[in-house]
Amino acid sequence: MSDPVDRAIATVLEALGPRLVVSHGKLLRAFAARWISSDIELGSHLPLDTAALCILEREAGTPLLRLWNWQGQLPRA
């Protein structure tokens, strides 16, 4: 399953600016594991609740899970 996830990550990285990825929880957990260059099996250890917010980013070229499985209230703009 890592090949389709790796292709999805490559597609996301080609786009400019912020990106939004919406998918099934199991795929998103696999996506996060591969994002940080870990084995896809790590995704089974990343809990992900319905409608949770996650922020994946890069800092100085290093992939990060900046926020994971957050269900709090967003501040008003």
C-alpha positions in Angstrom: 0.0 0.0 0.0 3.0 2.4 0.4 3.3 3.0 -3.4 -0.1 4.7 -3.8 0.5 6.7 -0.6 4.0 7.7 -1.8 2.5 8.8 -5.1 -0.1 10.9 -3.3 2.6 12.6 -1.2 4.6 13.3 -4.4 1.5 14.9 -5.9 0.9 17.1 -2.8 4.5 18.2 -2.7 4.4 19.3 -6.4 1.6 21.8 -5.6 2.4 25.3 -4.5 1.0 26.7 -1.3 -1.1 25.1 1.4 -2.9 21.9 0.5 -6.0 20.1 1.9 -6.1 16.3 1.8 -9.4 14.6 2.7 -9.7 10.9 2.8 -10.5 7.8 4.8 -8.9 7.6 8.2 -6.8 4.5 7.5 -5.3 6.1 4.4 -4.6 9.4 6.2 -2.8 7.5 9.0 -0.7 5.7 6.4 -0.1 9.1 4.6 1.2 10.6 7.9 3.5 7.7 8.5 5.0 7.9 5.0 5.1 11.7 5.3 7.7 11.4 8.1 9.5 8.7 6.1 8.5 5.9 8.4 7.2 2.5 7.6 3.5 2.5 6.7 2.8 0.3 9.7 3.4 3.2 12.0 0.0 4.6 10.8 -1.7 1.9 12.9 -0.3 3.6 16.0 -1.6 7.1 15.0 -5.2 7.5 16.4 -7.4 9.6 14.1 -10.9 10.5 15.1 -13.8 11.5 12.8 -13.5 15.1 11.7 -10.2 15.7 13.4 -7.7 18.2 12.1 -4.1 17.3 11.3 -1.3 19.6 10.0 1.6 18.1 8.2 4.3 20.4 7.1 8.0 20.7 6.3 10.5 22.8 8.3 13.9 23.2 6.7 13.1 20.2 4.5 12.2 18.0 7.4 8.7 16.5 7.4 6.7 17.2 10.6 3.4 16.2 12.1 2.7 19.7 13.4 -0.7 18.9 14.7 -2.4 15.5 14.9 -6.0 14.4 15.7 -7.1 17.8 17.0 -10.8 18.3 17.6 -10.8 21.6 19.5 -12.6 24.8 18.4 -10.9 27.0 15.9 -10.6 30.7 16.9 -12.8 33.1 14.9 -11.0 35.3 12.4 
